[in-house]
Amino acid sequence: MTLYVPTVYLIRHATPDWSRTDIPYHIPPGPPLTPQGEGEAQQLGRFLWEAGVALIYVSPLERAGRTAEITASLTGASVQQIMALAEWRPEEKAEDVRARVWPAWEEAAALSQQVGPVALVTHGGPVGVLLKELGLPDRDLDAYRRRFDRNNPLPPAGAWKASRLPASSAWNLSLVFTPEKFTTAAI
């Protein structure tokens, strides 16, 4: 059996309809994607196809689900909904979010050694918590949060890559994809 280098892509959903204030943002279904978001998800799908993503874990909110659906249609990856990847709720603290998303992260990282790269399509808050837990320095995380909308460490449909060589205990983290309208200038 072939073992792959553990590789997980941490992805924020594509652009939702922010004008839908009649729909709670953190409770399913949440707002849908905009046409811009649909285009971003297609760009993301092409990137993940080239990256060889085999499996996508996704939040239960509509904007994440649609992002994963479009992406999977281009990659051929299977999609599995994971409730723990939901949006950060107003009553939660960072340690609460970490407690619920970390087991999904660990499962994805372990599975990626068997099936190849795995993607987590979630929300900016959970991605930020995971990046911090994986060792991204606070100053770098803060710099990315200032760069992108709504205090998120990546733009809509953006992707961080986390990979680890077998002999290493540290994760290599890098922002590897942003949709066309964004640039990845050095922070």
C-alpha positions in Angstrom: 0.0 0.0 0.0 1.3 3.4 -1.0 1.6 6.0 1.8 1.3 9.6 0.9 2.8 12.7 2.5 0.1 13.9 5.0 -1.5 16.9 3.2 -4.6 18.8 4.1 -6.0 21.9 2.4 -7.8 24.3 4.7 -10.4 26.1 2.6 -12.8 28.9 3.3 -16.1 28.7 1.4 -16.6 31.0 -1.7 -18.4 34.4 -1.5 -21.8 34.1 0.0 -24.7 36.6 -0.4 -23.8 39.0 2.4 -27.0 41.0 1.8 -29.1 38.1 3.1 -29.4 39.5 6.6 -32.7 37.6 7.0 -30.8 34.3 7.2 -28.6 33.7 10.3 -25.0 33.4 9.2 -24.0 30.6 11.6 -27.1 28.4 11.5 -27.8 26.0 8.6 -28.6 26.7 5.9 -27.0 30.2 6.1 -26.7 32.4 3.1 -26.1 30.9 -0.4 -23.2 31.7 -2.8 -23.4 34.6 -5.1 -22.6 34.2 -8.8 -19.1 35.5 -8.0 -18.8 32.8 -5.3 -19.8 30.1 -7.9 -17.0 31.4 -10.1 -14.5 31.3 -7.2 -15.5 27.7 -6.4 -14.8 26.7 -10.1 -11.3 28.3 -9.8 -10.8 26.4 -6.6 -12.0 23.2 -8.2 -9.4 23.5 -10.9 -6.7 24.1 -8.4 -7.7 21.2 -6.2 -7.9 18.9 -9.3 -4.2 19.8 -10.1 -3.4 19.1 -6.4 -4.9 15.6 -6.6 -7.4 16.1 -3.8 -9.3 12.8 -3.3 -11.7 13.6 -0.5 -13.5 16.8 0.7 -14.8 17.2 4.2 -17.4 20.0 4.3 -19.3 22.2 6.8 -23.1 21.7 6.9 -23.8 25.3 5.8 -25.1 25.9 2.3 -22.2 28.2 1.2 -19.6 25.6 2.1 -21.7 22.7 0.7 -22.1 24.5 -2.6 -18.4 25.3 -2.7 -17.6 21.7 -2.1 -20.2 20.5 -4.7 -18.8 22.7 -7.5 -15.2 21.7 -6.5 -16.0 18.0 -6.4 -17.7 18.2 -9.9 -14.3 19.3 -11.2 -12.0 17.1 -9.2 -14.0 13.9 -8.9 -13.4 13.9 -5.2 -16.0 12.5 -2.8 -17.6 14.8 -0.4 -18.5 14.1 3.2 -20.4 16.5 5.4 -18.8 17.0 8.9 -20.9 18.9 11.4 -17.8 19.9 13.4 -16.6 22.1 10.5 -19.6 24.5 11.0 -19.2 28.3 11.3 -18.0 29.8 14.6 -21.1 30.4 16.7 -21.5 33.6 18.7 -21.4 31.8 22.1 -18.2 29.9 21.3 -14.6 30.8 22.3 -11.5 29.8 20.4 -11.0 26.7 22.6 -14.5 25.6 21.9 -14.0 25.8 18.1 -10.7 24.0 18.5 -12.3 21.2 20.5 -14.8 20.5 17.8 -12.7 21.0 14.6 -9.5 19.3 15.8 -10.8 15.7 15.6 -11.9 16.3 12.0 -8.5 17.7 11.3 -6.7 14.7 12.8 -8.9 12.3 10.8 -8.3 14.2 7.6 -4.5 14.3 8.2 -4.4 10.6 8.9 -6.6 9.7 6.0 -4.5 11.8 3.6 -1.6 9.3 4.1 -3.8 6.6 2.6 -5.9 8.4 -0.1 -3.8 11.4 -1.0 -4.6 15.1 -0.2 -7.8 15.9 1.7 -9.6 19.2 1.7 -11.6 20.8 4.6 -14.2 23.3 3.2 -15.1 25.3 6.2 -15.2 29.0 7.4 -12.5 31.6 8.1 -12.8 31.3 11.9 -12.2 27.6 12.1 -9.4 27.9 9.6 -7.7 30.5 11.8 -8.1 28.3 14.8 -6.5 25.3 13.0 -3.7 27.5 11.6 -2.8 28.7 15.1 -3.0 25.1 16.5 -0.7 23.9 13.6 1.9 26.5 14.5 1.4 29.6 12.4 2.9 32.4 14.5 0.3 34.9 15.9 2.0 37.8 14.0 1.6 36.0 10.7 -2.0 35.0 11.4 -2.8 38.6 12.4 -1.1 39.9 9.2 -3.3 37.6 7.0 -6.4 38.6 9.0 -5.7 42.3 8.2 -5.3 41.5 4.6 -8.5 39.7 3.9 -12.2 40.5 4.5 -14.0 40.2 7.8 -10.9 39.4 9.8 -10.4 36.0 8.0 -6.9 34.5 7.4 -7.8 33.8 3.8 -10.2 35.2 1.1 -13.4 33.4 0.0 -12.4 30.2 -1.8 -8.8 30.6 -0.6 -6.8 27.6 0.4 -4.0 27.0 2.9 -1.9 23.8 2.4 -0.7 21.9 5.5 1.8 19.1 4.8 4.4 17.3 6.9 7.3 15.2 5.9 7.5 11.8 7.7 10.6 12.6 9.8 9.2 16.0 10.9 6.7 16.9 13.7 6.1 20.4 12.4 3.5 21.2 9.7 4.6 23.2 6.7 1.9 25.9 6.2 1.4 28.1 3.2 -1.4 30.1 1.6 -1.4 28.3 -1.8 -4.5 29.5 -3.6 -6.6 32.6 -3.8 -9.2 33.3 -6.5 -8.2 35.5 -9.4 -9.4 38.8 -8.0 -6.9 38.4 -5.0 -3.2 38.5 -5.1 -0.8 36.6 -2.8 1.8 39.3 -2.3 4.2 38.6 0.6 2.9 39.5 4.0 
